Amino acid sequence: MRNRESAIKSRERKKMYTKDLEMKSKYLESECRRLDNLLRCYMVENSVLRQSLQFQKERICGASMAKQESAVLFVGFVLALESPEMRVGPGSWKCQRTVPRHQRRDPGRRRRRVRRL
């Protein structure tokens, strides 16, 4: 008799434990779906924010970089025209840099360093 009652109680506990595990499983699955959806939303938001940031950087830097490039090219062109080392070859539109003979260096030859005290 006692053994029978113990077996019934054991089966009851097992059923309760199984139901509890099923409820936890359903809850965790729904939580996983919710977090997955939330992750996707944040990924989309992150992507949009990155694109917006990139657009802003390009817009800001693009305008200033275009101005800087124009200024650098203009100054470089003016300096090239004034420099005695630059000359325009006959029949050529390209500038050729001429280096005085004493400044030319053989790439195989190493320069010696002079130590100063």
C-alpha positions in Angstrom: 0.0 0.0 0.0 2.7 2.4 1.0 4.7 1.6 -2.1 1.7 2.2 -4.3 1.1 5.7 -2.8 4.8 6.5 -3.2 4.7 5.5 -6.8 1.6 7.7 -7.4 3.3 10.7 -5.8 6.4 10.1 -7.8 4.4 10.1 -11.0 2.7 13.3 -10.0 6.0 15.0 -9.3 7.3 13.8 -12.6 4.3 15.2 -14.4 4.7 18.5 -12.6 8.4 18.6 -13.4 7.7 17.8 -17.1 5.0 20.6 -17.3 7.4 23.0 -15.6 10.1 22.2 -18.2 7.7 22.6 -21.1 6.6 26.0 -19.8 10.2 27.1 -19.4 11.0 25.8 -22.8 8.1 27.7 -24.4 9.1 30.9 -22.5 12.7 30.6 -23.6 11.8 29.9 -27.2 9.5 33.0 -27.2 12.2 35.0 -25.5 14.7 33.8 -28.1 12.4 34.9 -31.0 11.8 38.3 -29.3 15.6 38.9 -28.9 16.2 37.7 -32.4 13.7 40.3 -33.7 15.2 42.9 -31.5 18.7 42.1 -32.8 17.5 42.4 -36.4 16.0 45.8 -35.6 19.2 47.0 -34.0 21.3 45.7 -36.9 19.1 47.6 -39.4 19.2 50.7 -37.2 23.0 50.4 -36.9 23.4 50.0 -40.6 21.2 53.1 -41.3 23.2 55.1 -38.7 26.5 54.0 -40.2 25.4 55.0 -43.7 24.2 58.3 -42.4 27.5 58.9 -40.7 29.4 58.0 -43.8 27.2 60.3 -45.9 27.8 63.2 -43.4 31.6 62.5 -43.4 31.7 62.4 -47.2 29.6 65.6 -47.4 31.7 67.5 -44.9 35.1 66.1 -46.0 34.2 66.1 -49.7 33.6 69.8 -49.7 36.6 70.7 -47.7 38.8 68.1 -49.5 37.7 69.5 -52.9 38.7 73.0 -51.7 42.0 71.7 -50.3 42.8 69.7 -53.4 42.1 72.7 -55.6 44.3 74.9 -53.5 47.1 72.4 -53.4 47.0 71.8 -57.1 47.0 75.6 -57.8 49.9 76.2 -55.5 51.8 73.2 -56.9 51.2 74.5 -60.4 52.4 78.0 -59.6 55.5 76.7 -57.8 56.2 74.4 -60.8 56.1 77.3 -63.2 58.4 79.4 -61.0 60.9 76.6 -60.2 64.1 76.6 -62.2 64.3 72.8 -61.8 61.1 72.4 -63.9 61.1 72.9 -67.6 58.7 72.1 -70.4 60.2 69.9 -73.0 59.9 70.8 -76.7 56.7 69.6 -78.2 55.6 68.1 -74.8 52.9 69.2 -72.5 54.3 67.4 -69.5 56.7 69.0 -67.0 60.0 67.2 -66.6 62.0 67.5 -63.4 65.7 68.1 -64.0 68.1 67.3 -61.1 71.5 68.9 -61.1 74.3 66.4 -61.6 75.8 66.8 -58.1 72.4 66.0 -56.5 71.9 62.7 -58.4 72.5 59.6 -56.4 73.3 56.1 -57.4 70.7 53.8 -55.8 73.3 51.2 -55.1 75.6 53.6 -53.3 75.0 54.2 -49.6 75.4 57.7 -48.1 77.7 58.0 -45.1 76.4 59.6 -42.0 78.6 62.2 -40.5 78.7 62.2 -36.7 78.6 65.6 -35.1 79.9 66.2 -31.6 
